[in-house]
Amino acid sequence: MNQLFEPHMYMICYPNSALVLSQLSPENFGARYNYGSSSYHAGKLIFAEIDIDYRNDYFEIERALERLKPHEDGSPKATRYISSYRVLEHIEIDAIRTLYLANADGTCFPLEAGHYEPRTDEPDLKVYAEITPLTMLTLSKLNLREFGQWFTDPHNQLAVPRILYLQVALDIDGFLEEFERHPFAPPPLEGVHPSKLRDAILEMRRRKEKDMKGLTLDMAFTKESYRKISPGIMVIDRYKEKFFPMPSLTDISDQNYRFYRGM
């Protein structure tokens, strides 16, 4: 392998699921994925850097590393696919280093792991966007941790081995008040009709035994703003969790104003 370029292993979480090798830094990888490749994509990109020493027999990582070579002109190899099926299921949580958010313009922002503590003043209903392996939008009474524990409980018919998801900020009561005044206003959530959202909220509050209700079968996050992520992004399985808190908008603006403008 050419020693001039450091190999990186990335797990693409959104808009598709894949494990790839690259000779590009995370910032350059985010830019390449959005507008530097012959494969067209214009939108948000969420990916994670995986420990380059991580191995799982499900993936042929060593074989891919042998084929990760610069182009004939000496430029770095941008992408060498390892897998595009059941990826997160076979990536241990400890192997996930940093999560990255990328805009359509290629700007990129890192999210470092931090501590999650449920708020004591949380609203009674929360909206969650499942990123991978599921891609739904769900209304739930559970907090961020409980939501993931529910989806990874093996006694649950809908259980998955591991899931990465985020909480979408939404003022539930404010939406209901606004809907009564302006029922034809644009929806607060992409792909969810306002009247359907209202009905789901009222049903959840009426049925005390119900903890969650699906809002969409496909979460169209590309058209949403990263500004709606609060408090952050969680990856969880039966045994471990890793939480990536979303910094304040002020902190993001101070650290990377170009990314901030494209959020």
N, C-alpha and C positions, 0 to 999 in steps of 0.2 A: 504493500500500500504506500502511496505517496505520502511522505511524512510532512509535507508542506501544509496539508489540510487536515485539521482535526475532525475525526468522525463524530457525528451526533446521531442519536436515535430519538425520533419524534413520534409521538402518538397523536394522530389527528383525531379530534373529538367531534368537530363540527366544521363544515357541513356534512362530511362523510366520516367513516370510521376506517382508520388504516394505521399500520405501523410501518415507518419508513426510516431509512438511513439517509444521511445527507452530509455533505462537506461544507454546508453553509451554516453560519451562526444563526441563532433563533431569529434575530432581527431581519437578516437577509432571507431566511427561509419564509418568514411571513410575507415579505414583499414579493418574493418569487412566486409563491402559491397564488397570489391574487392577480398579478398582472405581468409577471415575467415568464410565464410558461405558455407553451402552445396549447395546453389544456385550459379551456376557458373557465374562469370562476371570477365572479365579481360580487363580493359580499363579505360578511364576517367570517373569521376563521378563529377557531379555538383549538389550541394544540398544547401538548405537554412535552417537556424534555424528559426522557427516560434515561436512567443510569446506563451508560454505554456498556457496563460490565454485566448488566442483567441478562440472564438466560432462562429460557423455558423451552422444554422439548417440543412444545407446540409450534415454535417459530424456528425457521432455519436462518438464524442470525449470523452464524459464522460463514455460511455460504454467501449471504448477502454482503458481508464485510469484504470477502475476497473479491467481489465484483464491484465494490465501491471504489472506482478509480476516476481520476480527472479526465476531462475530455481531451481529445488529441491536441487541441490548441492550448492546453494547460489550464483551462478554467475548471473550477471545482464542479463536481457532480452534484446536482441539486437534489435529486430524489432517486432512491433505489428502494422500491417497494419490497417489504417483507411479507405483509399479510393485510388483507382487507376484510377479514371475517372473524367474528368473535374475539376481537382484539382486547378490549378492556377486561374481559373475563380472564385472560391469561397474563395480565400485567399486575404484579403484586403492588399494593399501595405504597410500600416503602420504596419502590423503584421509581416512583413519580417524583421528580425533582421540583420543577417550576412549571406553572401553568401560564400560557401566553394568550392574550387577546389581540387580534389583529383586525384593523379596519380595511375597508375596500381599497383605500389608497396605499396599503402596504405598511402603514405605521403600526407599531407593535408595542405592547405594554406587558411586563411580567407581573405575575401574582405569586407571592411567596406564601408558603404554608404558615398558618397561625393557629391560635386557639379559638375554638368555638364555645360560646356560652349562651344558652337561650336567654332571651330577654324576658323580664318579668312583666313588661307592658306590651307584649305582642298582641296584635289584633286576633280576633277569634277565628278569622279565615285568612289563609295565605295562598298565594299562587306560586306553583313550582313548574319550572320548565325542565323536563328530562332531556338531557343532551345526548347521552349514549349509555347503554345500547338502545334504550327507548327514546322516543322523540315526541312525547305527548306534553300537553299543557294540562295541569291538574289543580283543582281547588281543594284545599285540605285544611282540617283543624289541627293537624299535627305540626310540631315545630320542625326545623330543618333536619335535625338529627333523627327524630322519630319517623319522619317521612322516609328517609333512607333505610332505617331499620325495618320498616314495614315492607318495603320492596325487596329486601334481601332476606326476609324470614322464610326459611325453607318450607314452613307449614302453610305459606301463602300460595295459592294457585298461580298467582301472577309473579312469583318471585324470580329475580335474576341474581346471578352470582355476585355481581358488583355493578354499581351504577354511579354515574357522574351527572349532577343536576345542579340547578341554581334556583334561588328564590327571586321572583319578580316583584318589585315594589308596586303595590296598588292600594290606593285609599278606597277601601270597600264602601264605607258609608258615604264618602264624598262622591263616588261614582253613582250610588243609588239616588242621592239627592240631585245630581246633575241630570241623570236619566229622566227623572220626573219632570224636570224643567225643559230638557231638550232631548226627546227620545230619538231624534234622527241625527244626533251629533256623532262624529266619528268614534269608532270603538276604542277603548283604552288599551285593548290587547289585540295584537295583530291576528287576524283570522277568526276572531270570536265575535259573533253578532251581539250587540249590546243587550238586546232583549233576552238572548239565550244566557248571557252572563248574569243578568238580573235574576232570571228564573233559577239558575243554579245556586246563586247566593241565598235566595229565599228558601229554596228546598233544603239546603244544608243547615240553615238556622232553624228550620221547622223540624227536621229529623235529627233529634239529639243523638241517636245511635249511629249515624252516618259520619265517617271520618274524612272521606274524600269523594270527589266526583270529577270525572274526566271532562275537560272543556273542549279539547281538540284531539284528534287522532294523530295529527302531524303538527309539531310545534314549528311555526315559521319564524324563527328567531332572526333571520337575516335582516328583516325590516324593522326589528326592534332596536332600541338604543341600549348600549352597555350601561348607560346611566341608570337603567331600571334594575340593575343587579344589586340587591341588598338583602342580607348583609354580605353574601359572597357565594362561592361555588364549593360544593361538597362532593367528595368521592368516598364511597363507603361500601363495606361488605359485612359479613357476619362477625368479623373479628376486629377490624380496624376501620379507622376513618382518617381522612386528611381534609382539612378545611383551608380554603384559600380566600381570606377576607378581601372584600373590595375596598380599596382606599377611598378616602373622601375625594370629591371632585376637585377640591383645592389642592390636595396632594398630587393628584394626577396631572393637573394643569402645571404645577410647579416642576414636576419631574419630566413631563413630556407634553409640551403644549401642542405639538402637531397631532399627537394621538388624541389628546383631549378635544381638539376641534372636530375630529372625525368620528367621535363617539356617537 
